[in-house]
Amino acid sequence: MLKKNASGGLVFSTDQGRMCPDCRQPLSDCTCGEPQAPAGDGVVRVSRETKGRKGKGVTLITGIPLTGKALKDYAKVLKARCGTGGTVKDGVVEIQGDHRDLLVPLLKEKGWTVKKAGG
């Protein structure tokens, strides 16, 4: 049995169950709602910033081609290697303290192009 919505897209199939109206894949295979990797220039940048943190420095890592849970898991590995805390905000990994010299080789091991940004 096949059911179609008003715009002509397949909504339900007895073979595969509910279907996504956008990509027309079964809901179990749908990738419409998943965040996509940031479309950057392919360079991972490692910088240090103190702005808005009462003089405390943090290391910022931008451009990592991971999203969601994979990015959080990788940030956890980086924080453990540095022995400090940190967070992931809007695709940017923040690690407490200045750890640029330690992080650049770790990121290069993944095969990414890495640059130190800022002073």
Backbone torsions as a table, in degrees:
resi	resn	phi	psi	omega
1	MET	NA	133.2	178.7
2	LEU	-120.5	135.3	174.8
3	LYS	-119.5	139.2	179.1
4	LYS	-121.1	148.9	176.6
5	ASN	-87.8	-179.5	-174.5
6	ALA	-61.6	-31.7	-178.3
7	SER	-85.3	2.3	175.6
8	GLY	94.3	0.3	-179.6
9	GLY	-83.0	146.2	179.0
10	LEU	-71.8	128.2	-177.7
11	VAL	-107.9	-35.3	-176.2
12	PHE	-146.8	137.9	175.4
13	SER	-133.9	137.4	179.8
14	THR	-68.3	-23.3	178.5
15	ASP	-73.2	-42.2	-172.0
16	GLN	-119.4	-5.4	-179.2
17	GLY	84.2	-148.9	-176.8
18	ARG	-67.3	142.1	-177.6
19	MET	-116.6	147.1	175.7
20	CYS	-76.5	128.9	-178.8
21	PRO	-72.5	-18.6	-177.9
22	ASP	-85.2	-55.5	-176.3
23	CYS	-97.1	-7.9	177.5
24	ARG	61.1	31.1	175.2
25	GLN	-105.6	159.6	172.9
26	PRO	-59.1	147.4	-177.0
27	LEU	-56.7	-29.9	178.7
28	SER	-68.5	-24.2	-179.7
29	ASP	-105.1	0.4	-175.6
30	CYS	-67.1	136.0	178.1
31	THR	-118.8	13.9	-176.8
32	CYS	-66.5	-40.4	-174.4
33	GLY	-86.9	-7.1	-177.8
34	GLU	-79.1	140.0	177.8
35	PRO	-68.7	141.3	179.2
36	GLN	-92.0	155.1	176.9
37	ALA	-62.2	142.1	-178.6
38	PRO	-60.6	135.3	-179.8
39	ALA	-86.1	85.4	-179.6
40	GLY	-105.6	-159.6	-179.4
41	ASP	-93.9	6.8	177.2
42	GLY	84.9	9.4	-179.4
43	VAL	-111.4	129.3	175.2
44	VAL	-89.3	123.9	-178.0
45	ARG	-109.5	134.6	-180.0
46	VAL	-117.2	119.5	-178.0
47	SER	-135.8	168.4	178.2
48	ARG	-117.9	140.1	-178.5
49	GLU	-142.7	143.2	175.6
50	THR	-123.0	-8.4	-175.0
51	LYS	-58.8	125.8	176.1
52	GLY	76.4	15.1	-177.3
53	ARG	-126.0	25.6	178.0
54	LYS	54.4	39.9	177.0
55	GLY	85.4	-8.4	179.6
56	LYS	-79.9	131.3	-178.3
57	GLY	-89.3	144.6	173.3
58	VAL	-131.7	152.5	175.2
59	THR	-97.6	126.0	179.5
60	LEU	-105.5	133.7	177.4
61	ILE	-120.8	115.3	-179.2
62	THR	-118.1	155.3	174.3
63	GLY	86.9	10.9	177.8
64	ILE	-69.4	125.5	-175.8
65	PRO	-79.7	50.4	175.8
66	LEU	-129.8	158.8	177.8
67	THR	-137.1	162.5	171.9
68	GLY	56.3	-130.6	-175.7
69	LYS	-64.1	-36.0	-179.9
70	ALA	-63.0	-39.6	178.7
71	LEU	-68.1	-41.9	178.6
72	LYS	-64.4	-40.4	178.7
73	ASP	-64.9	-41.1	179.4
74	TYR	-69.2	-36.5	176.4
75	ALA	-62.8	-37.1	178.5
76	LYS	-62.7	-40.3	177.6
77	VAL	-63.8	-44.0	-179.9
78	LEU	-64.1	-42.9	179.7
79	LYS	-63.7	-40.7	179.4
80	ALA	-65.0	-39.0	179.8
81	ARG	-66.0	-34.5	178.7
82	CYS	-83.4	-19.8	-179.1
83	GLY	73.9	29.3	-179.5
84	THR	-135.6	178.8	177.4
85	GLY	-92.8	-178.9	178.9
86	GLY	169.5	-172.0	-178.1
87	THR	-156.9	171.9	173.0
88	VAL	-120.7	120.5	178.5
89	LYS	-128.2	120.9	176.8
90	ASP	51.3	42.0	177.8
91	GLY	80.1	4.5	178.7
92	VAL	-109.7	127.4	178.5
93	VAL	-89.7	125.0	177.0
94	GLU	-111.1	125.2	178.1
95	ILE	-121.8	130.9	-176.2
96	GLN	-66.5	133.5	178.5
97	GLY	93.4	173.5	179.7
98	ASP	-97.7	102.9	-177.3
99	HIS	-124.8	28.4	-176.4
100	ARG	-60.4	-42.9	-177.2
101	ASP	-65.6	-28.9	178.7
102	LEU	-82.1	-35.7	-173.1
103	LEU	-79.8	-33.1	-176.5
104	VAL	-58.3	-49.2	178.1
105	PRO	-63.6	-35.0	178.2
106	LEU	-62.7	-40.6	-179.7
107	LEU	-72.0	-34.5	178.5
108	LYS	-67.7	-28.8	177.7
109	GLU	-61.3	-27.4	178.3
110	LYS	-76.4	-8.2	179.9
111	GLY	91.1	11.3	179.8
112	TRP	-89.9	153.5	172.9
113	THR	-80.2	122.0	-173.9
114	VAL	-122.3	136.0	177.3
115	LYS	-131.4	143.1	170.0
116	LYS	-81.5	130.2	-179.9
117	ALA	-114.9	146.6	179.3
118	GLY	78.5	-175.6	-175.0
119	GLY	-77.5	NA	NA
